[in-house]
Amino acid sequence: RSYAKAVVRLSNGPHQCAGRVEVYHNGQWGSVCDDDWDVNDATVVCKELGCGNVLAALKLSQYGGGSEKIWLDNVMCSGTEASLMDCYAQPWETHNCGPGEDASAVCSGALVKAQLSVTPSHDIFSMGESVTVTCSLPALHVPMQVHFLKDQETIPDGIQEIQHAYGTSSLSMTNLSLFNQGNYSCFYTTSATGQLFIAPTSDPFQIQIGRFCKHMATAWKGFQ
């Protein structure tokens, strides 16, 4: 293979540090077949892109199929190489792969903060109201554990496992009282290669409890 001007990227993921592995060669982007693809290969990609540690080496086009061009097959890295181009692979465009066999990588740099939403969403909540706090996660295709916080303290029963790609985890509260007032947020963790990785905490949402329902307050104003 000629290594000149070959560039690597991660495509079609939720972040530049997670997605389908693609190589730019001969003026065109092409994918990498997942034959022999493993964590050593993904480690090199993450390192080459400045994306931190590897979280997963994925097969079977987890981030969708690429273009019709498949540039590399049977990539085999030791994990110490500085670039994917330093690893063994078949000659350019020599492969026995079909659609749905693209390699992907997920790196720790893709651990962006979760998004928090509250349903229903008010400036002031009513006593006795029911509320659902939802923590939405990026599509990283790795097991994640979600932690809910109230006033920056972990809620013990607000820890939930998320295994699927487009994960959401919800914390439901019924019959709101003054005890439920506070700033709510969430974060998630994942483990890979014997390490625990912690994502940044989401932006907080304040739940403030009023003593009267909104419609009651409106009606009261009408009598004044």
Phi, psi and omega in degrees: 000146171267127185269355186299131173063020175277129183234145181247145174211166172248125191240152171067020177256182180281353185203157180296347180256018176208131178156190179288134180283126178228148181236134177265116183216138175055038176079013184212143174278139176215161184269177178243129180291148185274005175299127179068007181288128180212187186295332177295319178294314180295328177301317180294318179298313180300318180293317181298325183270359182068034186256015176084211184277158176280138174254328181197147169247112189253148177243180172059041171051051180298337177250034177083161180281148180273200177290177180290347182273124172246111186276320189233151176215156178055041175293131180222103179256157173272343182102349181261351183293152179278338183214151176299333180289348177271355183268157175292142173198165174295161176304158181311132175063019175258110185201168175232038185254155176237188178301144178086012180238032180278143177275147177225163177220146175236126183243159184295339177296345180273001181281076178275164182290147178290165178253129182254136175223154182231133180232127349291166183247116180231164168286320178227131180264159183263149172301135179086354181286158176252139185223143174240123177259122185245132178251116182256133187249156175290155183278082184260352178057035175228153177297136181225148176245127184261138179237126175265143181238145169234121183052043175069012176249135181296133174277115187305317181268013178256026178257123184225145179274136176235123183247336187272170190294304182263082191271139167227146178227138187237145175242116183257137177231128178246156177053060183305142175224177179300335178299331184276355179296144177152180177262119182256143177207179179207160171211171180224158179230159173211156181241142178201144179048039177077010181241151174259128180246132185244124179279158177297154179284142180295166170296144184279159172232128182268127172258114180245128185262126172264162183272349180230149175293156182299317183292331176290319179297321179295317180296321180298319178298327181293335180273348183280000000 
